[in-house]
Amino acid sequence: MATLTAAGSAHAAPCGNTSAGFNAWKAAFAAEAQRAGVGQRGLQALANSQYASGTIKADRNQKSFKYSLQKFMQVRGAPTIVAQGRKRKAQNATFFNALERQYGVPAGVIIAIHGMETGFGRFMGDSHIVSAITTLAFDCRRSAFFVPHAIGALKLVDMGAIDGNTKGAKHGELGHTQFLPGNALTYGIDANGDGRVNFYSEADALASTANFLRQKGWRPGAGYQEGQPNFAAIKQWNAAGVYQKAIAIMAAQIDG
């Protein structure tokens, strides 16, 4: 059993590979979270979280990322995403033009991500975010990667952006474009001006996605296909090469 330390923590809670030890880990992680600035609401959400066996099963079985590009795009419904994406771009031209002026990211890229991640908001997940992300932080396979996102999720609870019952994807991603919680905390934008960042608001989620890409080095006006300058920013969104290429191709087709 390895002990993995999140940045800034004095002593990390020991990880595990089964549900055994999860409750003990939560108790240790609570102290780590508190040192990282998590408040009472976040700590209560941590205490109430449950080991998410469905999340572990999904984490061990990500078959689609092993497909060829052609097969991946077929399975993920690329033609439908492109067709619907073009309509959405035309219907919301003012919004997408404003996003591009502010962040430099063309509509096609944002729309392709939105379509790929949740079918334009039709399905944003059925897993409890806090339970999913804390389970992954506990799990030894990628504990170091997920610990900061678990801290982020608990801080989002503190802020009222989510609560212990909010649902998202199997790996704890949330909202229209499936932000990991730590990224949501860092790159979230209140685009509709209601005074809060809400990833279940389409405007906030899409603006936050554009902000993420810009902060990851997006260069306004530069190309975004594989081998072009902005492909590096797309790579920051998802680590799977087949996903990255699919987004770039669909985005170009949407942008026309």
Salt bridges, closest charged atoms under 4 A:
ASP59 OD2 - ARG60 NH1 2.92
ASP59 OD2 - ARG141 NE 2.81
ASP59 OD1 - ARG142 NH2 2.65
ASP59 OD1 - HIS171 NE2 2.85
ASP126 OD1 - LYS170 NZ 3.33
ASP139 OD1 - ARG60 NH2 2.94
GLU202 OE2 - ARG88 NH2 2.87
ASP255 OD1 - LYS89 NZ 3.20
